[in-house]
Amino acid sequence: MRKDIHNSDIPKLCRSCEARHKGVCGALTPSQLTALAKHTTRKQLPSGTELLASEEPATNYASIMSGVVKLSKLLIDGRQQIVGLKFAPDFLGRPLKDTSRITAEAATAVKLCSFPKTVLERMMAEAPGLERRLLEQTLKELDEAREWMVTLGRKTAQEKVASFLYLIALHADPELEDDDRDNTSFDLPLTRSDIADFLGLTIETVSRQLTRLRLDNIIRIEHSRHITVPSLERLLDRCGD
């Protein structure tokens, strides 16, 4: 049963949202949630939808309720580099800045809870807890970016692929605790080409390493994209951490 589904103080829009408890909205009081809910729009968007364009003025922020969002940087000659992934209940947007140099695209079908930039920034001034929660998420992203620098710069091909799968397994279901993630199943949110781009490998190398992990019974693969991780600890052992 959801934590506050029968709590009449919580706006109806928010009662069934598990992503809220660990996301930025978890810092708001019922009255603040009610004020925000008046300006909130729920969106369901298919894979491939551009959610945030580089250098374009941002008018809305969003919390990711489900799905995976791909962040990428496009060079002037058209080359693309995937620089990160976002999952539920991550915050999508750049507070206190009008534009972003990053493009955000739905890597899978996504559900978003969207609200106007002006409304959220006004609430940040009124609710210190919200500003603190946004700072915590920003610092978390910074820590993850530094960890990923180690992955890209020092790990072997197998350690890179294992680290990618471990990242997805940890975020496949935001309601699960880490200790409950054995036998986690998920569809790969990126194509083999995008995985190769994200990891700095070739497509052939990604495929070989996935096959090796399968043969070693670290993962199971069905229909080329559906992955099951029998033991998260065994997968972590292959990450080189």
Sequence and secondary structure as in RCSB ss.txt:
>XXXX:A:sequence
MRKDIHNSDIPKLCRSCEARHKGVCGALTPSQLTALAKHTTRKQLPSGTELLASEEPATNYASIMSGVVKLSKLL
IDGRQQIVGLKFAPDFLGRPLKDTSRITAEAATAVKLCSFPKTVLERMMAEAPGLERRLLEQTLKELDEAREWMV
TLGRKTAQEKVASFLYLIALHADPELEDDDRDNTSFDLPLTRSDIADFLGLTIETVSRQLTRLRLDNIIRIEHSR
HITVPSLERLLDRCGD
>XXXX:A:secstr
  TTTT TTS HHHHT THHHHSGGGGS HHHHHHHHTT EEEEE TT EEE TTS   EEEEEEESEEEEEEE 
TTS EEEEEEEETT EES TT S  SSEEEESS EEEEEEEHHHHHHHHHH HHHHHHHHHHHHHHHHHHHHHHH
HHHH  HHHHHHHHHHHHHHHS TTS GGG TTEEEE SS HHHHHHHHT  HHHHHHHHHHHHHTTS EEETTT
EEEES HHHHHHTTT 
